[in-house]
Amino acid sequence: MPFLEINDLEKVYKDFTLSASLSVEEGEMLCIIGPSGSGKSTLLSLIAGLESPDGGTIVLDGTDITSKRIQERGIGMVFQDFTLFPSMNVQKNIEFGMKAPKGERKKTTEALLSLVGLEGYGKRSVTSLSGGEAQRVQLARALAAEPRVLLLDEPLSALDAPLRKSIRSAIRAIHDTLGITMLYVTHDREEAFAISDSILIMNGGKCVAKGSAEELYRHPKDLFTAFFTGEGTAIPATLVYEGMDGMLFFRPEDAILSEEPVDPEMYPVHIVLGGAEILSAEFTGSGYMLGIDYQGYPLLVHSATKPRRRTVSVMILRESALNIS
Ligand code: ADP
């Protein structure tokens, strides 16, 4: 049985319905991504017990926690907004809700501060902390309650990019040290790719796909997942294979260009689209992202060099072109 099992969980708002089923293994670092308004925060609020569902169950390690009180669920939470108590110093904030017995609290606080990289911060006033430090304290405070699952709702979105990168690595390192199960909502695909064991994609209140970043990027099962995990091209399959339904999807890096005419017979491992027109070339650092027209369909192809001709053949690696409906 999975560690955390969410079965047909429902929440109905006026203009929105969440309807989610999901399994999470013990110790899994699951990142949840999806467009704004797809239900990511609602899902976390239901798991935490901040909202009550209209149907379905949440089972944690074999126990149904659907109607348990927030404090009895064994679930911790870190939010985007800094929700520390401003009148208490760092140590008092961390001790709030701490499980450890009184005599061990100081030591436990010190250990937690060291875990989040803030040794010696105990006596500091919370209001004197930078945004990054405040998020580290929030993390320590959530961990002090010894939750079995830690939920993080866009914890880094208020921070600037370099800080986000360093704290996301710290969060992953803490995950690895403690082996704690984490559900981490982010709007940043790169962040999810970087730190997750697995990714859940949500859209319109539903769980669309779940898998490792690599699985979802390389073998998406639907076009929404394909485009949400990175750039790519979808063209009707009939353009290439007679009578085949659905769309062919490929990533920009799975195609190459030939500026000379190509005999398709000589390239059996490629799909050859001849007479394609280059419309734009954007420098990406590692090369050029080319916008190409093929019989009225837009293609996106990455090329290490800038082509000199306007009319080219696009050669897509056959085995990487996915047939997706
Ligand atoms: P996400 O986190 O993916 O951006 P949310 O879970 O915050 O999405 O919101 C999903 C949808 O549910 C949105 O359309 C939002 O307006 C709606 N919603 C969230 N909370 C409430 C509420 N308390 N009352 C009514 N609608 C809500």
py3Dmol code that shows the C-alpha trace and the ligand (Angstrom):
import py3Dmol

protein = """\
ATOM      1  CA  MET A   1       0.000   0.000   0.000  1.00  0.00           C
ATOM      2  CA  PRO A   2       1.373   3.467  -0.842  1.00  0.00           C
ATOM      3  CA  PHE A   3       2.395   5.684   2.075  1.00  0.00           C
ATOM      4  CA  LEU A   4       0.000   8.503   1.157  1.00  0.00           C
ATOM      5  CA  GLU A   5      -3.091   7.601  -0.812  1.00  0.00           C
ATOM      6  CA  ILE A   6      -5.571  10.141  -2.075  1.00  0.00           C
ATOM      7  CA  ASN A   7      -8.737   8.530  -3.422  1.00  0.00           C
ATOM      8  CA  ASP A   8     -11.263  10.487  -5.510  1.00  0.00           C
ATOM      9  CA  LEU A   9     -10.766  13.574  -3.375  1.00  0.00           C
ATOM     10  CA  GLU A  10     -13.308  16.242  -4.289  1.00  0.00           C
ATOM     11  CA  LYS A  11     -13.718  19.912  -3.523  1.00  0.00           C
ATOM     12  CA  VAL A  12     -16.441  21.877  -5.241  1.00  0.00           C
ATOM     13  CA  TYR A  13     -16.252  25.666  -5.423  1.00  0.00           C
ATOM     14  CA  LYS A  14     -18.632  27.848  -7.408  1.00  0.00           C
ATOM     15  CA  ASP A  15     -16.591  27.861 -10.626  1.00  0.00           C
ATOM     16  CA  PHE A  16     -14.115  25.108  -9.926  1.00  0.00           C
ATOM     17  CA  THR A  17     -14.082  21.423  -9.008  1.00  0.00           C
ATOM     18  CA  LEU A  18     -11.055  19.555  -7.781  1.00  0.00           C
ATOM     19  CA  SER A  19     -11.181  15.839  -8.377  1.00  0.00           C
ATOM     20  CA  ALA A  20      -7.922  14.101  -7.525  1.00  0.00           C
ATOM     21  CA  SER A  21      -6.494  10.629  -7.000  1.00  0.00           C
ATOM     22  CA  LEU A  22      -2.830  10.203  -6.193  1.00  0.00           C
ATOM     23  CA  SER A  23      -0.336   7.830  -4.558  1.00  0.00           C
ATOM     24  CA  VAL A  24       2.905   8.929  -2.931  1.00  0.00           C
ATOM     25  CA  GLU A  25       5.624   6.591  -1.637  1.00  0.00           C
ATOM     26  CA  GLU A  26       7.332   7.048   1.719  1.00  0.00           C
ATOM     27  CA  GLY A  27      10.331   9.351   1.339  1.00  0.00           C
ATOM     28  CA  GLU A  28       9.230  10.569  -2.094  1.00  0.00           C
ATOM     29  CA  MET A  29       9.925  14.150  -3.113  1.00  0.00           C
ATOM     30  CA  LEU A  30       6.922  14.986  -5.276  1.00  0.00           C
ATOM     31  CA  CYS A  31       6.784  18.323  -7.060  1.00  0.00           C
ATOM     32  CA  ILE A  32       3.366  19.535  -8.193  1.00  0.00           C
ATOM     33  CA  ILE A  33       3.207  21.815 -11.229  1.00  0.00           C
ATOM     34  CA  GLY A  34       0.355  23.128 -13.345  1.00  0.00           C
ATOM     35  CA  PRO A  35      -1.106  26.399 -14.613  1.00  0.00           C
ATOM     36  CA  SER A  36      -2.326  29.004 -12.165  1.00  0.00           C
ATOM     37  CA  GLY A  37      -5.777  28.017 -10.907  1.00  0.00           C
ATOM     38  CA  SER A  38      -5.357  24.302 -11.660  1.00  0.00           C
ATOM     39  CA  GLY A  39      -5.971  23.322  -8.021  1.00  0.00           C
ATOM     40  CA  LYS A  40      -2.459  22.806  -6.624  1.00  0.00           C
ATOM     41  CA  SER A  41      -3.011  24.869  -3.467  1.00  0.00           C
ATOM     42  CA  THR A  42      -6.488  23.443  -3.000  1.00  0.00           C
ATOM     43  CA  LEU A  43      -5.044  19.919  -3.058  1.00  0.00           C
ATOM     44  CA  LEU A  44      -2.444  20.825  -0.410  1.00  0.00           C
ATOM     45  CA  SER A  45      -5.054  22.593   1.764  1.00  0.00           C
ATOM     46  CA  LEU A  46      -7.217  19.470   1.726  1.00  0.00           C
ATOM     47  CA  ILE A  47      -4.291  17.225   2.652  1.00  0.00           C
ATOM     48  CA  ALA A  48      -3.286  19.594   5.469  1.00  0.00           C
ATOM     49  CA  GLY A  49      -6.854  19.810   6.746  1.00  0.00           C
ATOM     50  CA  LEU A  50      -7.167  23.577   6.186  1.00  0.00           C
ATOM     51  CA  GLU A  51     -10.161  22.797   3.965  1.00  0.00           C
ATOM     52  CA  SER A  52     -12.549  19.872   4.210  1.00  0.00           C
ATOM     53  CA  PRO A  53     -13.348  17.819   1.114  1.00  0.00           C
ATOM     54  CA  ASP A  54     -16.797  17.202  -0.388  1.00  0.00           C
ATOM     55  CA  GLY A  55     -15.883  13.593  -1.099  1.00  0.00           C
ATOM     56  CA  GLY A  56     -13.086  11.039  -1.168  1.00  0.00           C
ATOM     57  CA  THR A  57     -10.460   9.972   1.350  1.00  0.00           C
ATOM     58  CA  ILE A  58      -6.896  10.740   2.408  1.00  0.00           C
ATOM     59  CA  VAL A  59      -5.075   7.727   3.847  1.00  0.00           C
ATOM     60  CA  LEU A  60      -1.661   8.190   5.474  1.00  0.00           C
ATOM     61  CA  ASP A  61       0.320   5.058   6.270  1.00  0.00           C
ATOM     62  CA  GLY A  62      -2.857   2.985   6.480  1.00  0.00           C
ATOM     63  CA  THR A  63      -4.806   5.481   8.631  1.00  0.00           C
ATOM     64  CA  ASP A  64      -7.725   7.452   7.212  1.00  0.00           C
ATOM     65  CA  ILE A  65      -6.949  11.063   8.158  1.00  0.00           C
ATOM     66  CA  THR A  66      -9.693  12.679   6.037  1.00  0.00           C
ATOM     67  CA  SER A  67     -11.625  14.039   9.009  1.00  0.00           C
ATOM     68  CA  LYS A  68      -8.807  14.284  11.568  1.00  0.00           C
ATOM     69  CA  ARG A  69      -7.960  17.634  13.113  1.00  0.00           C
ATOM     70  CA  ILE A  70      -5.068  19.573  11.597  1.00  0.00           C
ATOM     71  CA  GLN A  71      -2.731  18.950  14.542  1.00  0.00           C
ATOM     72  CA  GLU A  72      -3.427  15.203  14.560  1.00  0.00           C
ATOM     73  CA  ARG A  73      -2.649  14.501  10.928  1.00  0.00           C
ATOM     74  CA  GLY A  74       1.127  14.385  11.107  1.00  0.00           C
ATOM     75  CA  ILE A  75       1.312  16.863   8.246  1.00  0.00           C
ATOM     76  CA  GLY A  76       3.533  19.953   8.251  1.00  0.00           C
ATOM     77  CA  MET A  77       3.250  22.965   6.004  1.00  0.00           C
ATOM     78  CA  VAL A  78       5.469  25.737   4.654  1.00  0.00           C
ATOM     79  CA  PHE A  79       3.840  28.571   2.729  1.00  0.00           C
ATOM     80  CA  GLN A  80       4.986  31.260   0.367  1.00  0.00           C
ATOM     81  CA  ASP A  81       4.157  34.090   2.771  1.00  0.00           C
ATOM     82  CA  PHE A  82       6.324  34.388   5.808  1.00  0.00           C
ATOM     83  CA  THR A  83       4.055  33.277   8.624  1.00  0.00           C
ATOM     84  CA  LEU A  84       6.462  33.452  11.562  1.00  0.00           C
ATOM     85  CA  PHE A  85       5.297  35.010  14.836  1.00  0.00           C
ATOM     86  CA  PRO A  86       6.894  38.489  14.814  1.00  0.00           C
ATOM     87  CA  SER A  87       6.793  38.859  18.616  1.00  0.00           C
ATOM     88  CA  MET A  88       8.902  35.721  19.219  1.00  0.00           C
ATOM     89  CA  ASN A  89      12.570  35.222  18.443  1.00  0.00           C
ATOM     90  CA  VAL A  90      13.784  32.494  16.093  1.00  0.00           C
ATOM     91  CA  GLN A  91      14.182  29.892  18.846  1.00  0.00           C
ATOM     92  CA  LYS A  92      10.676  30.492  20.255  1.00  0.00           C
ATOM     93  CA  ASN A  93       9.207  30.271  16.774  1.00  0.00           C
ATOM     94  CA  ILE A  94      10.851  26.903  16.224  1.00  0.00           C
ATOM     95  CA  GLU A  95       9.883  25.605  19.671  1.00  0.00           C
ATOM     96  CA  PHE A  96       6.244  26.437  18.968  1.00  0.00           C
ATOM     97  CA  GLY A  97       4.574  23.109  18.316  1.00  0.00           C
ATOM     98  CA  MET A  98       7.811  21.177  18.875  1.00  0.00           C
ATOM     99  CA  LYS A  99       7.349  17.526  19.723  1.00  0.00           C
ATOM    100  CA  ALA A 100      10.581  17.042  21.685  1.00  0.00           C
ATOM    101  CA  PRO A 101      10.241  17.078  25.523  1.00  0.00           C
ATOM    102  CA  LYS A 102      11.017  20.371  27.330  1.00  0.00           C
ATOM    103  CA  GLY A 103      14.533  19.405  28.411  1.00  0.00           C
ATOM    104  CA  GLU A 104      15.604  18.628  24.850  1.00  0.00           C
ATOM    105  CA  ARG A 105      14.091  21.615  23.107  1.00  0.00           C
ATOM    106  CA  LYS A 106      17.159  23.827  23.086  1.00  0.00           C
ATOM    107  CA  LYS A 107      19.305  21.044  21.650  1.00  0.00           C
ATOM    108  CA  THR A 108      16.644  20.139  19.102  1.00  0.00           C
ATOM    109  CA  THR A 109      16.329  23.776  18.024  1.00  0.00           C
ATOM    110  CA  GLU A 110      20.085  24.001  17.562  1.00  0.00           C
ATOM    111  CA  ALA A 111      20.082  20.824  15.491  1.00  0.00           C
ATOM    112  CA  LEU A 112      17.236  22.137  13.325  1.00  0.00           C
ATOM    113  CA  LEU A 113      18.955  25.505  12.854  1.00  0.00           C
ATOM    114  CA  SER A 114      22.091  23.706  11.765  1.00  0.00           C
ATOM    115  CA  LEU A 115      20.032  21.534   9.389  1.00  0.00           C
ATOM    116  CA  VAL A 116      18.622  24.621   7.643  1.00  0.00           C
ATOM    117  CA  GLY A 117      22.007  26.380   7.632  1.00  0.00           C
ATOM    118  CA  LEU A 118      21.281  28.998  10.329  1.00  0.00           C
ATOM    119  CA  GLU A 119      23.590  28.027  13.205  1.00  0.00           C
ATOM    120  CA  GLY A 120      23.528  30.536  16.044  1.00  0.00           C
ATOM    121  CA  TYR A 121      20.361  32.330  14.882  1.00  0.00           C
ATOM    122  CA  GLY A 122      18.243  31.258  17.898  1.00  0.00           C
ATOM    123  CA  LYS A 123      18.222  34.593  19.730  1.00  0.00           C
ATOM    124  CA  ARG A 124      17.630  36.732  16.650  1.00  0.00           C
ATOM    125  CA  SER A 125      14.461  38.661  16.183  1.00  0.00           C
ATOM    126  CA  VAL A 126      12.302  37.250  13.404  1.00  0.00           C
ATOM    127  CA  THR A 127      11.756  40.740  11.973  1.00  0.00           C
ATOM    128  CA  SER A 128      15.501  41.154  11.377  1.00  0.00           C
ATOM    129  CA  LEU A 129      15.686  38.162   9.020  1.00  0.00           C
ATOM    130  CA  SER A 130      16.060  38.337   5.243  1.00  0.00           C
ATOM    131  CA  GLY A 131      13.408  36.616   3.102  1.00  0.00           C
ATOM    132  CA  GLY A 132      15.614  33.564   2.570  1.00  0.00           C
ATOM    133  CA  GLU A 133      16.446  33.264   6.270  1.00  0.00           C
ATOM    134  CA  ALA A 134      12.781  33.584   7.207  1.00  0.00           C
ATOM    135  CA  GLN A 135      11.918  30.707   4.861  1.00  0.00           C
ATOM    136  CA  ARG A 136      14.670  28.572   6.415  1.00  0.00           C
ATOM    137  CA  VAL A 137      13.226  29.299   9.901  1.00  0.00           C
ATOM    138  CA  GLN A 138       9.751  28.412   8.654  1.00  0.00           C
ATOM    139  CA  LEU A 139      11.159  25.130   7.397  1.00  0.00           C
ATOM    140  CA  ALA A 140      12.826  24.427  10.757  1.00  0.00           C
ATOM    141  CA  ARG A 141       9.591  25.256  12.582  1.00  0.00           C
ATOM    142  CA  ALA A 142       7.571  22.912  10.383  1.00  0.00           C
ATOM    143  CA  LEU A 143      10.113  20.125  10.906  1.00  0.00           C
ATOM    144  CA  ALA A 144      10.106  20.648  14.696  1.00  0.00           C
ATOM    145  CA  ALA A 145       6.641  19.087  14.875  1.00  0.00           C
ATOM    146  CA  GLU A 146       8.168  15.934  13.308  1.00  0.00           C
ATOM    147  CA  PRO A 147       5.583  15.647  10.528  1.00  0.00           C
ATOM    148  CA  ARG A 148       5.362  12.473   8.488  1.00  0.00           C
ATOM    149  CA  VAL A 149       4.671  14.500   5.361  1.00  0.00           C
ATOM    150  CA  LEU A 150       5.825  18.055   4.681  1.00  0.00           C
ATOM    151  CA  LEU A 151       3.782  20.188   2.294  1.00  0.00           C
ATOM    152  CA  LEU A 152       5.453  23.204   0.695  1.00  0.00           C
ATOM    153  CA  ASP A 153       3.318  25.680  -1.255  1.00  0.00           C
ATOM    154  CA  GLU A 154       5.536  27.827  -3.501  1.00  0.00           C
ATOM    155  CA  PRO A 155       7.899  28.447  -0.573  1.00  0.00           C
ATOM    156  CA  LEU A 156      10.474  30.279  -2.685  1.00  0.00           C
ATOM    157  CA  SER A 157       8.376  32.356  -5.048  1.00  0.00           C
ATOM    158  CA  ALA A 158       8.931  35.604  -3.122  1.00  0.00           C
ATOM    159  CA  LEU A 159      12.735  35.235  -3.331  1.00  0.00           C
ATOM    160  CA  ASP A 160      15.092  36.273  -6.141  1.00  0.00           C
ATOM    161  CA  ALA A 161      16.508  33.711  -8.563  1.00  0.00           C
ATOM    162  CA  PRO A 162      19.988  33.007  -7.078  1.00  0.00           C
ATOM    163  CA  LEU A 163      18.515  32.660  -3.579  1.00  0.00           C
ATOM    164  CA  ARG A 164      15.782  30.357  -4.888  1.00  0.00           C
ATOM    165  CA  LYS A 165      18.428  28.071  -6.355  1.00  0.00           C
ATOM    166  CA  SER A 166      20.441  27.844  -3.158  1.00  0.00           C
ATOM    167  CA  ILE A 167      17.414  27.253  -0.920  1.00  0.00           C
ATOM    168  CA  ARG A 168      15.900  24.676  -3.258  1.00  0.00           C
ATOM    169  CA  SER A 169      19.159  22.702  -3.039  1.00  0.00           C
ATOM    170  CA  ALA A 170      19.031  23.051   0.751  1.00  0.00           C
ATOM    171  CA  ILE A 171      15.458  21.707   0.779  1.00  0.00           C
ATOM    172  CA  ARG A 172      16.490  18.721  -1.341  1.00  0.00           C
ATOM    173  CA  ALA A 173      19.461  18.086   0.981  1.00  0.00           C
ATOM    174  CA  ILE A 174      17.163  18.222   4.032  1.00  0.00           C
ATOM    175  CA  HIS A 175      14.834  15.786   2.308  1.00  0.00           C
ATOM    176  CA  ASP A 176      17.733  13.408   1.719  1.00  0.00           C
ATOM    177  CA  THR A 177      19.053  13.741   5.290  1.00  0.00           C
ATOM    178  CA  LEU A 178      15.686  13.132   6.975  1.00  0.00           C
ATOM    179  CA  GLY A 179      14.125  10.854   4.356  1.00  0.00           C
ATOM    180  CA  ILE A 180      10.867  12.772   4.844  1.00  0.00           C
ATOM    181  CA  THR A 181       8.042  12.641   2.302  1.00  0.00           C
ATOM    182  CA  MET A 182       7.563  16.042   0.657  1.00  0.00           C
ATOM    183  CA  LEU A 183       4.866  17.491  -1.596  1.00  0.00           C
ATOM    184  CA  TYR A 184       6.204  20.660  -3.140  1.00  0.00           C
ATOM    185  CA  VAL A 185       4.062  23.022  -5.220  1.00  0.00           C
ATOM    186  CA  THR A 186       5.967  25.275  -7.594  1.00  0.00           C
ATOM    187  CA  HIS A 187       5.189  27.272 -10.732  1.00  0.00           C
ATOM    188  CA  ASP A 188       8.811  26.858 -11.802  1.00  0.00           C
ATOM    189  CA  ARG A 189       9.298  23.846 -14.071  1.00  0.00           C
ATOM    190  CA  GLU A 190      13.070  24.040 -13.818  1.00  0.00           C
ATOM    191  CA  GLU A 191      12.818  23.945 -10.019  1.00  0.00           C
ATOM    192  CA  ALA A 192      10.611  20.839 -10.213  1.00  0.00           C
ATOM    193  CA  PHE A 193      13.006  19.160 -12.666  1.00  0.00           C
ATOM    194  CA  ALA A 194      15.974  19.971 -10.445  1.00  0.00           C
ATOM    195  CA  ILE A 195      14.813  18.650  -7.081  1.00  0.00           C
ATOM    196  CA  SER A 196      12.009  16.123  -7.578  1.00  0.00           C
ATOM    197  CA  ASP A 197      11.922  12.346  -7.510  1.00  0.00           C
ATOM    198  CA  SER A 198       8.625  12.630  -9.317  1.00  0.00           C
ATOM    199  CA  ILE A 199       6.359  15.299 -10.741  1.00  0.00           C
ATOM    200  CA  LEU A 200       2.581  15.586 -10.683  1.00  0.00           C
ATOM    201  CA  ILE A 201       1.020  17.720 -13.396  1.00  0.00           C
ATOM    202  CA  MET A 202      -2.350  19.274 -12.628  1.00  0.00           C
ATOM    203  CA  ASN A 203      -4.790  20.944 -15.002  1.00  0.00           C
ATOM    204  CA  GLY A 204      -8.382  22.066 -14.463  1.00  0.00           C
ATOM    205  CA  GLY A 205      -8.655  20.459 -11.017  1.00  0.00           C
ATOM    206  CA  LYS A 206      -7.391  17.071 -12.208  1.00  0.00           C
ATOM    207  CA  CYS A 207      -4.159  15.116 -11.881  1.00  0.00           C
ATOM    208  CA  VAL A 208      -3.104  14.813 -15.518  1.00  0.00           C
ATOM    209  CA  ALA A 209       0.152  12.865 -15.244  1.00  0.00           C
ATOM    210  CA  LYS A 210       2.685  11.638 -12.711  1.00  0.00           C
ATOM    211  CA  GLY A 211       6.205  10.380 -13.324  1.00  0.00           C
ATOM    212  CA  SER A 212       9.870  11.269 -13.071  1.00  0.00           C
ATOM    213  CA  ALA A 213      10.898  14.502 -14.800  1.00  0.00           C
ATOM    214  CA  GLU A 214      12.698  12.428 -17.404  1.00  0.00           C
ATOM    215  CA  GLU A 215       9.700  10.165 -18.088  1.00  0.00           C
ATOM    216  CA  LEU A 216       7.340  13.113 -18.468  1.00  0.00           C
ATOM    217  CA  TYR A 217       9.769  15.022 -20.688  1.00  0.00           C
ATOM    218  CA  ARG A 218      10.809  12.077 -22.870  1.00  0.00           C
ATOM    219  CA  HIS A 219       7.587  10.057 -22.972  1.00  0.00           C
ATOM    220  CA  PRO A 220       4.606  12.331 -22.282  1.00  0.00           C
ATOM    221  CA  LYS A 221       1.302  10.505 -22.718  1.00  0.00           C
ATOM    222  CA  ASP A 222      -0.737  13.582 -23.620  1.00  0.00           C
ATOM    223  CA  LEU A 223      -0.082  16.870 -25.381  1.00  0.00           C
ATOM    224  CA  PHE A 224      -0.758  18.969 -22.284  1.00  0.00           C
ATOM    225  CA  THR A 225       2.034  17.161 -20.416  1.00  0.00           C
ATOM    226  CA  ALA A 226       4.268  17.327 -23.490  1.00  0.00           C
ATOM    227  CA  PHE A 227       4.011  21.115 -23.741  1.00  0.00           C
ATOM    228  CA  PHE A 228       3.943  21.760 -20.003  1.00  0.00           C
ATOM    229  CA  THR A 229       7.258  19.947 -19.497  1.00  0.00           C
ATOM    230  CA  GLY A 230       9.135  21.772 -22.254  1.00  0.00           C
ATOM    231  CA  GLU A 231       9.172  23.130 -25.778  1.00  0.00           C
ATOM    232  CA  GLY A 232       8.191  21.008 -28.717  1.00  0.00           C
ATOM    233  CA  THR A 233       6.281  20.607 -31.943  1.00  0.00           C
ATOM    234  CA  ALA A 234       3.049  18.745 -32.633  1.00  0.00           C
ATOM    235  CA  ILE A 235       2.038  18.046 -36.235  1.00  0.00           C
ATOM    236  CA  PRO A 236      -0.799  15.832 -37.527  1.00  0.00           C
ATOM    237  CA  ALA A 237       0.536  12.279 -37.841  1.00  0.00           C
ATOM    238  CA  THR A 238      -1.061  11.923 -41.302  1.00  0.00           C
ATOM    239  CA  LEU A 239       1.539  14.385 -42.642  1.00  0.00           C
ATOM    240  CA  VAL A 240       4.102  11.624 -42.133  1.00  0.00           C
ATOM    241  CA  TYR A 241       2.312   8.295 -41.819  1.00  0.00           C
ATOM    242  CA  GLU A 242      -0.740   7.702 -43.988  1.00  0.00           C
ATOM    243  CA  GLY A 243      -3.838   6.784 -41.999  1.00  0.00           C
ATOM    244  CA  MET A 244      -2.278   7.334 -38.568  1.00  0.00           C
ATOM    245  CA  ASP A 245      -4.478   9.146 -36.031  1.00  0.00           C
ATOM    246  CA  GLY A 246      -3.344  11.743 -33.541  1.00  0.00           C
ATOM    247  CA  MET A 247      -0.347  14.029 -33.509  1.00  0.00           C
ATOM    248  CA  LEU A 248       3.382  13.481 -33.800  1.00  0.00           C
ATOM    249  CA  PHE A 249       5.283  15.287 -31.064  1.00  0.00           C
ATOM    250  CA  PHE A 250       9.019  15.938 -30.943  1.00  0.00           C
ATOM    251  CA  ARG A 251      11.423  18.089 -28.903  1.00  0.00           C
ATOM    252  CA  PRO A 252      13.524  20.806 -30.611  1.00  0.00           C
ATOM    253  CA  GLU A 253      16.722  18.867 -29.864  1.00  0.00           C
ATOM    254  CA  ASP A 254      15.446  15.657 -31.510  1.00  0.00           C
ATOM    255  CA  ALA A 255      15.549  17.133 -34.997  1.00  0.00           C
ATOM    256  CA  ILE A 256      18.436  18.210 -37.208  1.00  0.00           C
ATOM    257  CA  LEU A 257      18.578  20.333 -40.344  1.00  0.00           C
ATOM    258  CA  SER A 258      20.045  19.700 -43.734  1.00  0.00           C
ATOM    259  CA  GLU A 259      20.672  22.659 -45.978  1.00  0.00           C
ATOM    260  CA  GLU A 260      21.215  20.313 -48.927  1.00  0.00           C
ATOM    261  CA  PRO A 261      18.367  18.286 -50.477  1.00  0.00           C
ATOM    262  CA  VAL A 262      17.984  14.946 -48.682  1.00  0.00           C
ATOM    263  CA  ASP A 263      17.016  11.556 -50.135  1.00  0.00           C
ATOM    264  CA  PRO A 264      14.720  10.063 -47.442  1.00  0.00           C
ATOM    265  CA  GLU A 265      15.746   6.550 -48.507  1.00  0.00           C
ATOM    266  CA  MET A 266      19.260   7.309 -47.321  1.00  0.00           C
ATOM    267  CA  TYR A 267      18.011   8.262 -43.837  1.00  0.00           C
ATOM    268  CA  PRO A 268      15.715   5.467 -42.654  1.00  0.00           C
ATOM    269  CA  VAL A 269      16.032   6.418 -38.966  1.00  0.00           C
ATOM    270  CA  HIS A 270      14.740   9.919 -39.665  1.00  0.00           C
ATOM    271  CA  ILE A 271      11.446  11.422 -40.718  1.00  0.00           C
ATOM    272  CA  VAL A 272      12.447  13.835 -43.473  1.00  0.00           C
ATOM    273  CA  LEU A 273      10.362  16.971 -43.988  1.00  0.00           C
ATOM    274  CA  GLY A 274      11.710  18.605 -47.147  1.00  0.00           C
ATOM    275  CA  GLY A 275      11.115  22.130 -48.374  1.00  0.00           C
ATOM    276  CA  ALA A 276      10.699  23.655 -44.907  1.00  0.00           C
ATOM    277  CA  GLU A 277      11.134  27.426 -44.547  1.00  0.00           C
ATOM    278  CA  ILE A 278      13.048  29.042 -41.704  1.00  0.00           C
ATOM    279  CA  LEU A 279      11.058  31.974 -40.336  1.00  0.00           C
ATOM    280  CA  SER A 280      13.091  32.978 -37.267  1.00  0.00           C
ATOM    281  CA  ALA A 281      16.331  32.183 -35.444  1.00  0.00           C
ATOM    282  CA  GLU A 282      16.724  33.083 -31.767  1.00  0.00           C
ATOM    283  CA  PHE A 283      20.107  32.725 -30.079  1.00  0.00           C
ATOM    284  CA  THR A 284      19.823  30.546 -26.947  1.00  0.00           C
ATOM    285  CA  GLY A 285      23.444  30.396 -25.805  1.00  0.00           C
ATOM    286  CA  SER A 286      23.985  26.773 -26.785  1.00  0.00           C
ATOM    287  CA  GLY A 287      22.781  27.483 -30.348  1.00  0.00           C
ATOM    288  CA  TYR A 288      19.707  28.754 -32.152  1.00  0.00           C
ATOM    289  CA  MET A 289      16.020  28.037 -31.654  1.00  0.00           C
ATOM    290  CA  LEU A 290      14.542  28.050 -35.139  1.00  0.00           C
ATOM    291  CA  GLY A 291      10.938  28.780 -35.981  1.00  0.00           C
ATOM    292  CA  ILE A 292      10.177  26.863 -39.188  1.00  0.00           C
ATOM    293  CA  ASP A 293       7.166  26.553 -41.463  1.00  0.00           C
ATOM    294  CA  TYR A 294       6.375  23.150 -42.965  1.00  0.00           C
ATOM    295  CA  GLN A 295       3.292  23.089 -45.181  1.00  0.00           C
ATOM    296  CA  GLY A 296       1.597  25.681 -42.976  1.00  0.00           C
ATOM    297  CA  TYR A 297       2.556  23.990 -39.671  1.00  0.00           C
ATOM    298  CA  PRO A 298       4.976  25.684 -37.255  1.00  0.00           C
ATOM    299  CA  LEU A 299       8.009  23.589 -36.209  1.00  0.00           C
ATOM    300  CA  LEU A 300      10.526  24.343 -33.469  1.00  0.00           C
ATOM    301  CA  VAL A 301      14.037  22.992 -34.018  1.00  0.00           C
ATOM    302  CA  HIS A 302      17.232  23.588 -32.067  1.00  0.00           C
ATOM    303  CA  SER A 303      20.391  23.929 -34.114  1.00  0.00           C
ATOM    304  CA  ALA A 304      23.987  24.337 -32.921  1.00  0.00           C
ATOM    305  CA  THR A 305      24.747  26.682 -35.804  1.00  0.00           C
ATOM    306  CA  LYS A 306      22.793  29.351 -37.633  1.00  0.00           C
ATOM    307  CA  PRO A 307      21.638  28.010 -41.022  1.00  0.00           C
ATOM    308  CA  ARG A 308      22.649  30.063 -44.047  1.00  0.00           C
ATOM    309  CA  ARG A 309      19.834  28.917 -46.328  1.00  0.00           C
ATOM    310  CA  ARG A 310      16.177  29.717 -45.838  1.00  0.00           C
ATOM    311  CA  THR A 311      14.818  26.502 -47.336  1.00  0.00           C
ATOM    312  CA  VAL A 312      15.935  23.370 -45.491  1.00  0.00           C
ATOM    313  CA  SER A 313      15.017  19.759 -44.760  1.00  0.00           C
ATOM    314  CA  VAL A 314      14.045  18.978 -41.179  1.00  0.00           C
ATOM    315  CA  MET A 315      15.067  15.474 -40.072  1.00  0.00           C
ATOM    316  CA  ILE A 316      13.338  14.154 -36.978  1.00  0.00           C
ATOM    317  CA  LEU A 317      14.713  11.119 -35.201  1.00  0.00           C
ATOM    318  CA  ARG A 318      11.969   8.555 -35.833  1.00  0.00           C
ATOM    319  CA  GLU A 319      12.240   6.856 -32.441  1.00  0.00           C
ATOM    320  CA  SER A 320      11.843  10.148 -30.568  1.00  0.00           C
ATOM    321  CA  ALA A 321       8.742  11.306 -32.469  1.00  0.00           C
ATOM    322  CA  LEU A 322       5.829  10.329 -30.219  1.00  0.00           C
ATOM    323  CA  ASN A 323       2.371   9.559 -31.478  1.00  0.00           C
ATOM    324  CA  ILE A 324       0.086  11.318 -28.994  1.00  0.00           C
ATOM    325  CA  SER A 325      -3.646  11.699 -29.263  1.00  0.00           C
TER     326      SER A 325
END
"""
ligand_1 = """\
27
ADP
P -3.403 26.890 -7.982
O -2.791 26.656 -6.646
O -3.154 25.777 -8.960
O -3.068 28.228 -8.578
P -5.866 27.020 -6.472
O -5.970 25.691 -5.834
O -5.369 28.144 -5.636
O -5.007 26.900 -7.808
O -7.289 27.452 -7.031
C -8.037 26.627 -7.909
C -9.370 27.268 -8.192
O -10.195 27.209 -7.031
C -9.284 28.728 -8.590
O -10.170 28.934 -9.660
C -9.723 29.466 -7.356
O -10.349 30.661 -7.709
C -10.700 28.495 -6.721
N -10.744 28.644 -5.261
C -9.744 28.403 -4.394
N -10.130 28.614 -3.125
C -11.415 29.020 -3.193
C -12.397 29.412 -2.208
N -12.115 29.420 -0.908
N -13.620 29.761 -2.666
C -13.926 29.749 -3.987
N -13.060 29.394 -4.946
C -11.827 29.041 -4.566
"""
view = py3Dmol.view(width=600, height=400)
view.addModel(protein, "pdb")
view.setStyle({"model": 0}, {"cartoon": {"style": "trace"}})
view.addModel(ligand_1, "xyz")
view.setStyle({"model": 1}, {"stick": {}})
view.zoomTo()
view.show()
